Amino acid sequence: MSLDLYDRPFEPADHAAVARIARPLGRARWTRKQLAEYLGLPGGYARVIAERARPAHAIGWFLLIDTPEHLYLANIAVAAEFQRRGVAAYGLRCIERYGREHGYRRIALDVPQDNAAARALYLAHGYRAAAAAARLPRDQDHRMTKTLRR
């Protein structure tokens, strides 16, 4: 069964859901202040992904940072029970739409070398390893970019 998804701006009421989704990413516990600071980074743009049938229930989220050089994807995460169901792919399409609408020519992100699932997702959606990433040690994040078509 396919999910009927949409994205909307992050709201303070989403804090608990976003913190729960982020927990498996290495953050044992986000305080409201830490999460607010992270989501409030200069140039930051946070959104949640939800099912239309349950709009108040965040099942994923992403944080974009506007920079002069490119649109930076600081984070994208999906609740464990919704992984591998197209939610992250939907998020990437939303991110790319935002980038095009705001005149960006490129999206950049950093992905841990050992996160094969994330790397495969990004590659499947047209992201490519930046040339400098090939020279980084295995335990470092690797930069990936995608050129946006108008």
C-alpha contacts under 8 A as a table, 3 or more apart, distances in Angstrom:
res1	aa1	res2	aa2	distance
2	S	85	R	7.71
3	L	51	E	6.72
3	L	85	R	7.83
4	D	51	E	5.56
4	D	52	R	5.84
4	D	53	A	7.69
5	L	49	I	6.80
5	L	50	A	5.69
5	L	51	E	4.54
5	L	52	R	5.76
5	L	87	V	7.71
5	L	90	Y	7.72
6	Y	49	I	5.80
6	Y	50	A	5.71
6	Y	51	E	6.32
6	Y	52	R	6.41
7	D	47	R	6.44
7	D	48	V	5.55
7	D	49	I	4.40
7	D	50	A	6.22
7	D	91	G	7.82
7	D	94	C	7.59
8	R	47	R	5.48
8	R	48	V	5.58
8	R	49	I	6.61
8	R	50	A	7.90
9	P	46	A	6.30
9	P	47	R	4.37
9	P	48	V	6.18
10	F	14	D	6.44
10	F	46	A	5.52
10	F	47	R	4.63
10	F	48	V	5.53
11	E	14	D	5.43
11	E	15	H	7.48
12	P	15	H	5.57
13	A	16	A	7.31
14	D	17	A	5.46
14	D	18	V	6.06
14	D	56	A	7.89
14	D	57	H	7.87
14	D	58	A	6.79
15	H	18	V	5.25
15	H	19	A	6.00
15	H	32	R	7.08
15	H	35	L	7.61
16	A	19	A	5.13
16	A	20	R	6.12
17	A	20	R	5.06
17	A	21	I	6.18
17	A	57	H	7.42
17	A	58	A	6.02
17	A	59	I	7.57
18	V	21	I	5.08
18	V	22	A	6.05
18	V	58	A	7.15
18	V	60	G	7.38
18	V	61	W	6.88
19	A	22	A	5.03
19	A	23	R	6.07
19	A	29	R	7.16
19	A	30	W	5.86
19	A	35	L	7.65
20	R	23	R	5.30
20	R	24	P	7.92
20	R	79	A	7.76
21	I	24	P	6.87
21	I	25	L	7.96
21	I	59	I	7.59
21	I	60	G	7.05
21	I	77	A	6.65
21	I	78	V	6.26
21	I	79	A	4.90
21	I	80	A	7.37
22	A	25	L	5.27
22	A	26	G	7.46
22	A	27	R	6.48
22	A	77	A	6.75
23	R	26	G	5.98
23	R	27	R	4.89
23	R	28	A	5.27
23	R	29	R	6.40
23	R	30	W	7.76
24	P	27	R	6.80
24	P	28	A	7.43
27	R	30	W	6.52
30	W	33	K	7.99
30	W	34	Q	6.04
30	W	35	L	5.97
31	T	34	Q	5.17
31	T	35	L	6.18
32	R	35	L	5.25
32	R	36	A	5.94
33	K	36	A	5.03
33	K	37	E	6.06
34	Q	37	E	5.15
34	Q	38	Y	6.15
35	L	38	Y	5.03
35	L	39	L	5.95
36	A	39	L	5.15
36	A	40	G	5.68
37	E	40	G	4.92
37	E	41	L	6.22
38	Y	41	L	5.55
39	L	44	G	6.54
39	L	45	Y	7.39
39	L	46	A	6.12
39	L	63	L	6.80
40	G	43	G	7.99
40	G	44	G	5.87
40	G	45	Y	7.78
41	L	44	G	4.97
41	L	65	I	7.51
42	P	65	I	7.36
43	G	64	L	7.92
43	G	65	I	5.08
43	G	66	D	4.92
43	G	67	T	7.14
44	G	63	L	6.60
44	G	64	L	5.52
44	G	65	I	4.34
44	G	66	D	6.45
45	Y	63	L	5.63
45	Y	64	L	5.02
45	Y	65	I	6.17
45	Y	66	D	7.87
46	A	61	W	7.30
46	A	62	F	5.79
46	A	63	L	4.39
46	A	64	L	6.33
47	R	61	W	5.61
47	R	62	F	5.58
47	R	63	L	6.57
48	V	58	A	5.87
48	V	59	I	7.41
48	V	60	G	5.66
48	V	61	W	4.05
48	V	62	F	6.42
49	I	58	A	5.70
49	I	59	I	5.80
49	I	60	G	4.81
49	I	61	W	5.55
49	I	87	V	7.69
49	I	91	G	7.18
50	A	54	R	6.79
50	A	55	P	5.52
50	A	56	A	7.23
50	A	57	H	5.99
50	A	58	A	4.83
50	A	59	I	5.40
50	A	60	G	6.86
51	E	54	R	5.26
51	E	55	P	5.73
51	E	57	H	7.46
51	E	58	A	7.83
51	E	59	I	7.62
52	R	55	P	5.22
54	R	57	H	5.59
55	P	58	A	7.34
58	A	61	W	7.31
59	I	78	V	5.93
59	I	79	A	5.32
59	I	82	F	6.94
60	G	76	I	7.42
60	G	77	A	5.47
60	G	78	V	4.10
60	G	79	A	5.88
60	G	87	V	7.18
60	G	88	A	7.66
61	W	75	N	7.94
61	W	76	I	5.74
61	W	77	A	5.59
61	W	78	V	6.66
61	W	91	G	7.79
62	F	73	L	7.56
62	F	74	A	7.55
62	F	75	N	5.32
62	F	76	I	4.17
62	F	77	A	6.45
62	F	91	G	7.34
63	L	73	L	6.20
63	L	74	A	5.46
63	L	75	N	5.23
63	L	76	I	6.58
64	L	71	L	6.81
64	L	72	Y	5.60
64	L	73	L	4.70
64	L	74	A	5.63
64	L	75	N	7.28
64	L	95	I	7.85
65	I	71	L	6.07
65	I	72	Y	5.04
65	I	73	L	6.48
65	I	74	A	6.66
66	D	70	H	6.91
66	D	71	L	5.08
66	D	72	Y	6.35
67	T	70	H	5.48
67	T	71	L	5.93
67	T	72	Y	6.95
70	H	104	Y	6.13
70	H	105	R	6.86
70	H	106	R	5.23
70	H	107	I	5.61
70	H	108	A	6.62
71	L	99	G	6.53
71	L	104	Y	6.43
71	L	106	R	6.38
71	L	107	I	4.75
71	L	108	A	6.29
72	Y	107	I	5.71
72	Y	108	A	4.88
72	Y	109	L	5.75
73	L	76	I	7.37
73	L	107	I	6.99
73	L	108	A	6.15
73	L	109	L	5.02
73	L	110	D	7.90
74	A	109	L	6.43
74	A	110	D	7.61
76	I	88	A	7.32
76	I	91	G	7.64
77	A	88	A	7.25
78	V	82	F	6.49
78	V	83	Q	6.01
78	V	87	V	6.88
78	V	88	A	6.58
79	A	82	F	5.45
79	A	83	Q	6.40
80	A	83	Q	5.30
82	F	85	R	5.85
82	F	87	V	6.97
83	Q	86	G	7.36
83	Q	87	V	6.87
83	Q	88	A	7.64
84	R	87	V	7.32
84	R	88	A	7.93
86	G	89	A	5.14
86	G	90	Y	6.08
87	V	90	Y	5.05
87	V	91	G	6.23
88	A	91	G	4.87
88	A	92	L	6.21
89	A	92	L	5.08
89	A	93	R	6.37
89	A	121	L	7.59
89	A	125	H	7.81
90	Y	93	R	5.15
90	Y	94	C	6.35
91	G	94	C	5.04
91	G	95	I	6.16
92	L	95	I	4.98
92	L	96	E	6.13
92	L	125	H	7.97
93	R	96	E	5.12
93	R	97	R	6.13
94	C	97	R	5.09
94	C	98	Y	6.19
95	I	98	Y	5.10
95	I	99	G	6.19
96	E	99	G	4.95
96	E	100	R	6.22
96	E	107	I	7.68
96	E	148	L	7.15
97	R	100	R	5.21
97	R	101	E	6.09
98	Y	101	E	5.11
98	Y	102	H	6.17
99	G	102	H	5.26
99	G	103	G	6.25
99	G	104	Y	5.01
99	G	105	R	7.42
99	G	106	R	7.69
99	G	107	I	7.37
99	G	148	L	7.68
100	R	103	G	5.19
100	R	104	Y	5.64
100	R	105	R	7.20
100	R	148	L	6.84
100	R	149	R	7.83
100	R	150	R	6.63
101	E	104	Y	7.72
104	Y	107	I	7.50
104	Y	148	L	7.35
105	R	147	T	5.77
105	R	148	L	5.15
105	R	149	R	7.47
106	R	145	T	6.75
106	R	146	K	5.54
106	R	147	T	4.42
106	R	148	L	5.50
107	I	145	T	5.48
107	I	146	K	5.26
107	I	147	T	6.58
107	I	148	L	7.38
108	A	143	R	6.90
108	A	144	M	5.74
108	A	145	T	4.32
108	A	146	K	6.61
109	L	143	R	5.67
109	L	144	M	5.43
109	L	145	T	6.41
110	D	141	D	5.58
110	D	142	H	5.20
110	D	143	R	4.38
110	D	144	M	6.10
111	V	115	N	7.01
111	V	118	A	7.20
111	V	119	R	6.88
111	V	141	D	5.03
111	V	142	H	5.25
111	V	143	R	6.49
111	V	144	M	7.41
112	P	115	N	5.40
112	P	139	D	7.25
112	P	140	Q	6.16
112	P	141	D	4.11
112	P	142	H	6.07
113	Q	116	A	7.14
113	Q	119	R	7.94
113	Q	138	R	5.93
113	Q	139	D	6.23
113	Q	140	Q	6.30
113	Q	141	D	5.68
113	Q	142	H	6.13
114	D	138	R	7.71
114	D	139	D	7.31
115	N	118	A	5.57
115	N	119	R	6.36
116	A	119	R	5.07
116	A	120	A	6.03
117	A	120	A	5.15
117	A	121	L	6.23
118	A	121	L	5.04
118	A	122	Y	6.24
119	R	122	Y	5.19
119	R	123	L	6.09
120	A	123	L	5.10
120	A	124	A	6.04
121	L	124	A	5.17
121	L	125	H	6.42
122	Y	125	H	5.13
122	Y	126	G	6.47
122	Y	127	Y	5.18
122	Y	128	R	7.68
123	L	126	G	5.24
123	L	127	Y	4.93
123	L	128	R	6.15
124	A	127	Y	7.37
126	G	146	K	6.21
127	Y	144	M	5.95
127	Y	145	T	5.18
127	Y	146	K	4.54
127	Y	147	T	7.94
128	R	144	M	5.21
128	R	145	T	5.46
128	R	146	K	6.36
129	A	133	A	6.24
129	A	134	A	7.53
129	A	142	H	7.21
129	A	143	R	6.02
129	A	144	M	4.31
129	A	145	T	6.48
130	A	133	A	5.33
130	A	134	A	7.43
130	A	142	H	7.83
130	A	143	R	5.60
130	A	144	M	5.29
130	A	145	T	6.37
131	A	134	A	5.92
131	A	135	R	7.87
132	A	135	R	5.63
132	A	136	L	7.08
132	A	143	R	7.78
133	A	136	L	5.33
133	A	142	H	5.07
133	A	143	R	5.67
133	A	144	M	7.82
134	A	142	H	7.92
136	L	140	Q	6.46
136	L	141	D	7.98
136	L	142	H	7.15
137	P	140	Q	5.65
